[in-house]
Amino acid sequence: MDFLMQATGKQGNFMTLIVPFALMFAILYLLIIRPQRRKQKHLQEMIANVRKHDNVVTMGGVHGVVISVKEKEIIVRVDDNKDVKLKIDKSAVTSVSAPRSEKEED
């Protein structure tokens, strides 16, 4: 890089090299890293507050109703007619919503 400066006859200042990189990092942080951290924090809070009868969706797209909550796993009922239940790690949950009341379903 030094030979380019000598060839053009200009001497670069250290700050002129650092400022663009600092600006790029600041933009990267504000546009990508910070929103991702917020999203991850929100997801962790949502998973920590999962309760019985909540509706959940997993990474694999399985929709169900929470029957039981343990420390690291939940039991989800996926079919009411056949009483199909699945044991799922809490880390596989991507969405949690409150149960709908019977009035909302009508």
Rosetta blueprint (number, residue, H / E / L):
1 M L
2 D H
3 F H
4 L H
5 M H
6 Q H
7 A H
8 T H
9 G L
10 K L
11 Q L
12 G L
13 N L
14 F H
15 M H
16 T H
17 L H
18 I H
19 V H
20 P H
21 F H
22 A H
23 L H
24 M H
25 F H
26 A H
27 I H
28 L H
29 Y H
30 L H
31 L H
32 I H
33 I H
34 R H
35 P H
36 Q H
37 R H
38 R H
39 K H
40 Q H
41 K H
42 H H
43 L H
44 Q H
45 E H
46 M H
47 I H
48 A H
49 N L
50 V L
51 R L
52 K L
53 H L
54 D L
55 N E
56 V E
57 V E
58 T E
59 M L
60 G L
61 G L
62 V L
63 H E
64 G E
65 V E
66 V E
67 I E
68 S E
69 V E
70 K L
71 E L
72 K L
73 E E
74 I E
75 I E
76 V E
77 R E
78 V E
79 D E
80 D L
81 N L
82 K L
83 D L
84 V E
85 K E
86 L E
87 K E
88 I E
89 D E
90 K H
91 S H
92 A H
93 V E
94 T E
95 S E
96 V E
97 S E
98 A L
99 P L
100 R L
101 S L
102 E H
103 K H
104 E H
105 E H
106 D L
